[in-house]
């Protein structure tokens, strides 16, 4: 089946538009919040965000399994009776899990600050898991407009209110955490309304829900791990930093990682629309589209990276207390190249080809490498620079191995693209770390050369866009 490019590009515009709003708010938060609150307060706020990020593990891959099962179907064709029963059962399960975690936090010997952070993480985690289940349903059934609005409501409520509070003189990380949780609740209310024919059913079969939930978990845990793998790899290093050094060092490194996340959010918008569209494509079209999707992601990122040096100068001027950590962006921005390719290209294609086992194996090895390298660079070498390079090395390995596996399945060669991207990443690190303005000019020249090398893909992308 051919992909309907008009529908795909319309959905892509909704998703990218929502994520551009999210990126603008994220950038504003990154510039404003650490400017006006203390480094330690910012550290605790980011620690809360850090824990909420991993709260989706509690659902054991149930939402992801549902996503794989109904991906590509129309919303009116899905089994709403079964999904409604699963929604009720999952909600009850999540409520129990996070209630138990909350009690454990209360009786634990943690500091008062960390107890507050963990307690609100439990509440937000429960909200996030129910939200993700419903959001995956509207995403898998190509209701991208509604999906995009959930993102806007969440980010607008959480980040927008936090920015306003800080500008009004609030310096309490507790209030910022409460505002973030409020934004997540607002987004949950909206997505419940979007799926009201699922969430409002009165009669449900819990036996059916248990059977379908078990089936979803069996396929979904691999996708959950794949979705979180990049975050886990970075998160292992962040946790080791907080454990080995201090909340202050954690805050400084987190700011730099936030810079990388700004790029990731916008590029990942492509993945949202790709999976439902690619599920409708045949193997021949999947093979034809592969190099073009790769070029869209990589060219977009390399183009943004040209502005690295002037942007870091502006950041250092605005946030002088974070000058040392901003320098690590030369290592972290290349992470975007590999993490975006893994999310948009590798993960999406392996899901489409139903090769979750390959994805799972790659991620298991990558996480094991991250543990080993983080321990070695942080606890033995006592080196932040080494830790940043370790993240980059592991994510590069994860992306390249996945790409090789996909190209083998589709009988394509990826040697040229992997080699060219590796040279560009190495050049960026050297130019960004050593050559300042001269490095910017040199990298821009190499970017032009890269465009010339892959001009065929660029022309094909233009043709597809012009069809609309």
C-alpha positions as CSV (number, residue, x, y, z in Angstrom):
1,X,0.0,0.0,0.0
2,X,1.3,3.5,-0.9
3,X,1.6,6.2,1.7
4,X,-0.8,9.1,1.3
5,X,1.7,11.9,1.3
6,X,-0.8,14.7,1.6
7,X,-2.2,13.2,4.8
8,X,1.3,12.4,6.0
9,X,2.6,15.9,5.5
10,X,-0.5,17.4,7.1
11,X,0.0,15.2,10.2
12,X,3.7,16.0,10.2
13,X,2.8,19.8,10.2
14,X,0.6,19.3,13.2
15,X,3.2,17.3,15.1
16,X,6.1,19.5,14.2
17,X,4.0,22.6,15.0
18,X,3.2,21.3,18.4
19,X,6.8,20.4,19.1
20,X,8.1,23.8,17.9
21,X,5.8,25.3,20.5
22,X,7.2,22.8,23.0
23,X,10.8,23.6,22.0
24,X,10.2,27.3,22.3
25,X,8.8,26.9,25.8
26,X,11.6,24.4,26.7
27,X,14.2,26.9,25.5
28,X,12.6,29.7,27.4
29,X,12.5,27.5,30.5
30,X,16.2,26.5,30.1
31,X,17.2,30.2,29.8
32,X,14.9,31.7,32.5
33,X,14.5,29.1,35.3
34,X,18.2,28.5,36.1
35,X,18.9,32.2,35.7
36,X,16.5,33.2,38.5
37,X,16.6,30.3,41.0
38,X,19.6,28.8,42.8
39,X,21.7,26.0,41.3
40,X,20.6,23.6,44.1
41,X,16.9,24.5,43.7
42,X,17.3,23.9,39.9
43,X,19.0,20.6,40.7
44,X,16.0,19.4,42.8
45,X,13.6,20.5,40.1
46,X,15.5,18.6,37.5
47,X,15.8,15.6,39.8
48,X,12.0,15.5,39.8
49,X,11.8,15.7,36.0
50,X,14.5,12.9,35.9
51,X,12.4,10.5,38.0
52,X,9.2,11.3,36.2
53,X,10.9,10.4,32.9
54,X,11.4,6.8,34.1
55,X,7.9,6.4,35.7
56,X,6.6,4.8,32.5
57,X,8.5,1.7,33.4
58,X,5.7,1.0,36.0
59,X,3.3,0.1,33.2
60,X,5.6,-2.7,32.0
61,X,5.1,-1.8,28.3
62,X,1.3,-2.1,28.3
63,X,0.7,1.1,26.4
64,X,3.5,0.3,23.9
65,X,2.0,-3.2,23.3
66,X,-1.4,-1.6,22.5
67,X,0.4,0.9,20.2
68,X,2.0,-1.9,18.3
69,X,-1.3,-3.9,18.1
70,X,-3.5,-1.1,16.7
71,X,-0.8,0.9,14.8
72,X,-2.0,2.0,11.4
73,X,-5.7,1.2,12.1
74,X,-8.5,3.9,11.9
75,X,-9.9,5.0,15.2
76,X,-13.4,3.9,14.3
77,X,-12.1,0.3,13.6
78,X,-10.4,-0.4,16.9
79,X,-12.0,-2.6,19.6
80,X,-13.1,0.1,22.0
81,X,-14.7,-2.4,24.4
82,X,-11.4,-4.2,24.9
83,X,-9.4,-0.9,25.2
84,X,-11.9,0.5,27.7
85,X,-11.5,-2.6,29.9
86,X,-7.7,-2.4,29.7
87,X,-7.8,1.3,30.5
88,X,-9.7,0.6,33.8
89,X,-7.4,-2.3,34.7
90,X,-4.2,-0.4,33.9
91,X,-5.4,2.7,35.9
92,X,-6.1,0.5,39.0
93,X,-2.7,-1.2,38.6
94,X,-0.8,2.1,38.3
95,X,-2.7,3.6,41.3
96,X,-1.6,0.6,43.5
97,X,2.1,0.7,42.3
98,X,2.6,4.4,43.0
99,X,0.7,4.3,46.3
100,X,3.1,1.6,47.5
101,X,6.1,3.6,46.2
102,X,4.7,6.7,48.0
103,X,4.5,4.8,51.4
104,X,8.1,3.5,50.9
105,X,9.3,7.1,50.3
106,X,7.6,8.3,53.5
107,X,9.3,5.7,55.7
108,X,12.7,5.9,54.0
109,X,15.8,7.7,55.5
110,X,16.0,10.2,52.6
111,X,16.6,13.9,53.2
112,X,13.4,16.1,53.4
113,X,14.1,17.6,50.0
114,X,14.5,14.3,48.3
115,X,11.3,13.0,50.0
116,X,9.4,15.9,48.5
117,X,10.9,15.2,45.1
118,X,10.1,11.5,45.2
119,X,6.5,12.1,46.6
120,X,5.6,14.4,43.7
121,X,7.3,12.1,41.3
122,X,4.9,9.3,42.4
123,X,1.9,11.5,41.8
124,X,3.1,12.7,38.4
125,X,4.2,9.2,37.5
126,X,0.7,7.8,38.0
127,X,-0.7,10.6,35.8
128,X,1.9,10.1,33.1
129,X,1.2,6.4,32.8
130,X,-2.5,6.8,32.3
131,X,-1.9,9.7,29.9
132,X,0.6,7.7,27.8
133,X,-1.9,4.8,27.4
134,X,-4.6,7.1,25.9
135,X,-2.1,9.2,24.0
136,X,-0.6,6.1,22.3
137,X,-4.1,5.1,21.2
138,X,-4.7,8.5,19.4
139,X,-1.2,8.5,18.0
140,X,-1.4,4.9,16.6
141,X,-4.7,5.6,15.0
142,X,-3.3,8.7,13.2
143,X,-5.3,11.3,15.2
144,X,-2.2,13.5,15.1
145,X,-4.1,16.8,15.6
146,X,-5.4,15.6,18.9
147,X,-2.1,14.1,19.9
148,X,-0.4,17.4,19.1
149,X,-2.8,19.3,21.3
150,X,-2.0,17.1,24.3
151,X,1.6,18.1,23.9
152,X,0.7,21.8,23.7
153,X,-1.5,21.6,26.8
154,X,1.1,19.7,28.8
155,X,4.0,21.9,27.9
156,X,2.0,25.1,28.0
157,X,0.6,24.2,31.4
158,X,3.8,22.8,33.0
159,X,6.5,24.9,31.4
160,X,4.5,28.1,30.7
161,X,3.2,28.4,34.2
162,X,6.6,27.7,35.7
163,X,8.2,30.5,33.6
164,X,5.5,32.9,34.7
165,X,6.0,31.9,38.3
166,X,9.8,32.4,38.2
167,X,9.4,35.8,36.4
168,X,7.1,36.8,39.2
169,X,9.8,36.1,41.8
170,X,9.1,32.5,42.8
171,X,12.4,30.7,43.7
172,X,10.9,27.6,45.3
173,X,11.5,24.3,43.5
174,X,8.5,22.9,45.2
175,X,6.1,25.3,43.5
176,X,7.7,24.6,40.2
177,X,7.2,20.9,40.7
178,X,3.5,21.5,41.6
179,X,3.0,23.5,38.4
180,X,4.6,20.8,36.3
181,X,2.2,18.2,37.8
182,X,-0.7,20.5,37.2
183,X,0.1,20.8,33.5
184,X,0.3,17.0,33.2
185,X,-3.1,16.7,34.9
186,X,-4.6,19.2,32.4
187,X,-3.3,17.3,29.5
188,X,-4.6,14.0,31.0
189,X,-8.1,15.5,31.3
190,X,-8.0,16.6,27.6
191,X,-6.9,13.1,26.3
192,X,-9.6,11.4,28.5
193,X,-12.1,13.7,26.7
194,X,-10.6,12.8,23.3
195,X,-11.1,9.1,24.1
196,X,-14.4,9.5,25.9
197,X,-15.9,6.5,24.0
198,X,-13.2,4.4,25.6
199,X,-12.9,6.0,29.0
200,X,-16.6,6.4,29.8
201,X,-17.9,2.9,29.1
202,X,-19.7,1.5,32.0
203,X,-19.7,-2.3,31.3
204,X,-16.3,-3.8,30.8
205,X,-14.9,-7.4,30.8
206,X,-12.0,-7.5,33.3
207,X,-11.1,-11.1,32.3
208,X,-10.7,-9.9,28.7
209,X,-8.7,-6.9,29.9
210,X,-6.3,-9.1,31.9
211,X,-5.8,-11.4,28.9
212,X,-5.3,-8.5,26.4
213,X,-3.1,-6.7,28.9
214,X,-0.8,-9.7,29.3
215,X,-0.5,-9.9,25.5
216,X,0.2,-6.2,25.2
217,X,2.9,-6.4,27.9
218,X,4.6,-9.4,26.2
219,X,5.1,-7.4,23.0
220,X,5.3,-3.9,24.5
221,X,8.1,-4.3,27.1
222,X,10.6,-4.5,24.2
223,X,9.3,-1.3,22.7
224,X,9.2,0.4,26.1
225,X,12.9,-0.5,26.6
226,X,13.7,0.7,23.1
227,X,11.8,4.0,23.8
228,X,13.6,4.6,27.1
229,X,17.0,3.1,26.1
230,X,18.5,6.4,25.0
231,X,17.2,8.2,28.1
232,X,18.4,5.3,30.3
233,X,21.9,5.5,28.8
234,X,22.1,9.2,29.5
235,X,20.2,8.7,32.8
236,X,22.8,6.2,34.1
237,X,25.5,8.8,33.7
238,X,23.3,11.5,35.3
239,X,22.5,9.3,38.3
240,X,26.2,8.4,38.7
241,X,27.1,12.1,38.6
242,X,24.6,13.0,41.3
243,X,25.7,10.0,43.4
244,X,29.5,10.6,43.0
245,X,29.6,14.4,43.1
246,X,26.7,16.6,44.2
247,X,23.2,18.0,43.3
248,X,25.1,21.1,42.1
249,X,27.1,19.2,39.6
250,X,24.0,17.3,38.6
251,X,22.2,20.6,37.9
252,X,25.1,21.9,35.8
253,X,25.3,18.8,33.6
254,X,21.5,18.6,33.4
255,X,21.4,22.1,31.9
256,X,23.7,21.0,29.1
257,X,21.7,17.9,28.5
258,X,18.6,20.2,28.3
259,X,20.2,21.9,25.3
260,X,20.5,18.6,23.5
261,X,16.8,17.8,24.4
262,X,15.6,20.9,22.8
263,X,16.9,19.6,19.4
264,X,15.6,16.1,20.1
265,X,12.0,17.2,20.8
266,X,11.5,18.8,17.4
267,X,13.2,16.1,15.4
268,X,11.3,13.4,17.3
269,X,8.0,14.9,16.0
270,X,8.8,13.1,12.7
271,X,8.7,9.7,14.5
272,X,5.1,10.4,15.7
273,X,3.7,10.5,12.2
274,X,6.1,8.0,10.6
275,X,5.0,4.8,12.4
276,X,1.3,4.8,11.4
277,X,2.2,5.9,7.8
278,X,5.0,3.3,7.4
279,X,2.7,0.5,8.7
280,X,0.7,1.0,5.5
281,X,3.7,0.9,3.2
282,X,5.1,-2.2,1.4
283,X,8.7,-3.4,1.7
284,X,9.7,-1.8,-1.6
285,X,8.5,1.6,-0.5
286,X,10.1,1.2,2.9
287,X,13.4,0.6,1.2
288,X,13.0,3.6,-1.1
289,X,12.1,6.0,1.7
290,X,14.9,4.9,4.1
291,X,17.7,7.1,2.8
292,X,15.4,10.1,2.4
293,X,14.2,9.9,6.0
294,X,17.8,9.6,7.1
295,X,18.8,12.7,5.1
296,X,15.9,14.8,6.6
297,X,17.0,14.0,10.1
298,X,20.8,14.3,9.7
299,X,20.8,17.3,7.4
300,X,18.4,19.1,9.8
301,X,20.7,18.4,12.8
302,X,24.0,19.2,11.1
303,X,22.5,22.5,9.9
304,X,21.5,23.4,13.4
305,X,24.9,22.5,14.8
306,X,26.6,25.2,12.6
307,X,25.3,27.7,15.1
308,X,26.8,25.9,18.1
309,X,29.6,28.4,18.9
310,X,27.6,31.7,18.8
311,X,24.9,30.0,20.8
312,X,27.3,28.8,23.5
313,X,28.7,32.4,23.7
314,X,25.2,33.8,24.3
315,X,24.4,31.1,26.9
316,X,27.7,31.8,28.8
317,X,26.8,35.5,28.8
318,X,23.3,34.8,30.1
319,X,24.2,32.0,32.5
320,X,27.8,32.6,33.7
321,X,27.4,30.3,36.7
322,X,27.0,27.4,34.2
323,X,30.0,28.3,32.0
324,X,32.0,25.1,32.7
325,X,29.1,22.8,31.9
326,X,28.0,24.6,28.7
327,X,31.4,23.6,27.3
328,X,30.2,20.0,27.3
329,X,27.7,20.8,24.6
330,X,30.4,20.1,22.0
331,X,30.1,16.4,23.1
332,X,26.3,16.4,23.8
333,X,25.0,17.9,20.5
334,X,26.4,15.0,18.4
335,X,24.4,12.8,20.7
336,X,21.3,14.3,19.0
337,X,22.4,12.9,15.7
338,X,22.6,9.4,17.0
339,X,19.6,9.6,19.4
340,X,17.3,11.1,16.7
341,X,18.4,8.6,14.1
342,X,17.7,5.8,16.7
343,X,14.2,7.2,17.5
344,X,13.1,8.4,14.1
345,X,14.7,5.9,11.8
346,X,16.1,2.8,13.5
347,X,13.4,2.2,16.1
348,X,10.5,3.2,13.8
349,X,11.7,0.9,11.0
350,X,12.4,-2.1,13.3
351,X,8.9,-1.6,14.8
352,X,7.3,-1.4,11.3
353,X,9.2,-4.6,10.2
354,X,8.1,-6.2,13.6
355,X,11.7,-6.9,14.5
356,X,11.4,-5.8,18.2
357,X,13.7,-8.7,19.2
358,X,16.6,-7.1,17.3
359,X,15.8,-3.8,18.9
360,X,15.6,-5.3,22.3
361,X,19.0,-7.1,22.0
362,X,20.7,-3.9,20.7
363,X,19.3,-1.9,23.6
364,X,20.3,-4.5,26.2
365,X,23.9,-4.4,25.0
366,X,23.9,-0.6,24.9
367,X,22.6,-0.2,28.4
368,X,25.2,-2.7,29.7
369,X,27.9,-0.7,28.0
370,X,26.6,2.5,29.5
371,X,26.8,1.0,33.0
372,X,30.3,-0.2,32.5
373,X,31.6,3.0,30.9
374,X,29.9,5.3,33.3
375,X,31.3,3.4,36.3
376,X,34.8,3.5,34.8
377,X,34.8,7.2,33.7
378,X,33.1,8.6,36.8
379,X,34.2,6.4,39.7
380,X,37.6,5.4,38.5
381,X,38.8,8.2,36.2
382,X,36.8,10.9,38.1
383,X,36.2,12.6,34.7
384,X,33.1,14.5,33.5
385,X,34.6,14.8,30.0
386,X,35.1,11.0,29.9
387,X,31.5,10.5,31.0
388,X,30.2,12.7,28.2
389,X,32.3,10.9,25.6
390,X,31.0,7.6,27.0
391,X,27.4,8.6,26.4
392,X,28.3,9.6,22.8
393,X,30.2,6.3,22.2
394,X,27.3,4.1,23.4
395,X,24.6,6.0,21.5
396,X,26.7,5.9,18.3
397,X,27.2,2.1,18.8
398,X,23.4,1.7,19.3
399,X,22.4,3.7,16.3
400,X,25.0,2.2,13.9
401,X,24.3,-1.4,14.8
402,X,20.6,-0.8,14.4
403,X,21.1,0.8,11.0
404,X,23.3,-2.0,9.8
405,X,20.6,-4.6,10.8
406,X,17.9,-2.7,9.0
407,X,20.0,-2.3,5.8
408,X,20.8,-6.0,5.9
409,X,17.0,-6.8,6.1
410,X,16.2,-4.5,3.2
411,X,19.4,-5.4,1.3
412,X,20.8,-1.9,1.2
413,X,24.3,-0.6,1.9
414,X,24.8,2.0,4.6
415,X,28.6,2.2,4.7
416,X,28.7,5.5,2.9
417,X,26.2,7.2,5.2
418,X,27.7,5.9,8.5
419,X,31.2,6.8,7.4
420,X,30.1,10.4,6.3
421,X,28.2,11.0,9.5
422,X,31.0,9.7,11.7
423,X,33.4,12.1,10.0
424,X,31.0,15.0,10.4
425,X,30.5,14.2,14.2
426,X,34.2,14.0,14.8
427,X,34.8,17.2,12.9
428,X,32.1,19.0,14.9
429,X,33.7,17.9,18.2
430,X,37.1,19.1,17.1
431,X,35.9,22.4,15.6
432,X,33.6,23.1,18.6
433,X,36.2,22.4,21.2
434,X,39.3,23.9,19.7
435,X,38.7,26.3,16.8
436,X,36.0,28.7,17.9
437,X,34.8,31.0,15.0
438,X,37.2,29.4,12.6
439,X,35.7,26.0,13.6
440,X,32.2,27.4,12.8
441,X,33.3,28.3,9.2
442,X,35.1,25.0,8.7
443,X,32.1,22.9,9.9
444,X,29.8,25.0,7.6
445,X,32.0,24.2,4.7
446,X,32.0,20.5,5.5
447,X,28.2,20.7,5.8
448,X,28.0,22.0,2.3
449,X,30.2,19.2,1.1
450,X,27.9,16.7,2.9
451,X,24.9,18.2,1.0
452,X,26.7,17.7,-2.3
453,X,27.5,14.1,-1.5
454,X,23.8,13.3,-0.8
455,X,22.3,15.7,-3.3
456,X,20.2,12.8,-4.9
457,X,18.3,12.3,-1.6
458,X,17.8,16.1,-1.2
459,X,16.2,16.3,-4.7
460,X,13.9,13.4,-3.9
461,X,12.8,15.0,-0.7
462,X,12.0,18.2,-2.5
463,X,9.8,16.2,-5.0
464,X,7.8,14.6,-2.2
465,X,7.2,18.0,-0.5
466,X,6.2,19.6,-3.8
467,X,3.5,16.9,-4.3
468,X,1.5,18.6,-1.5
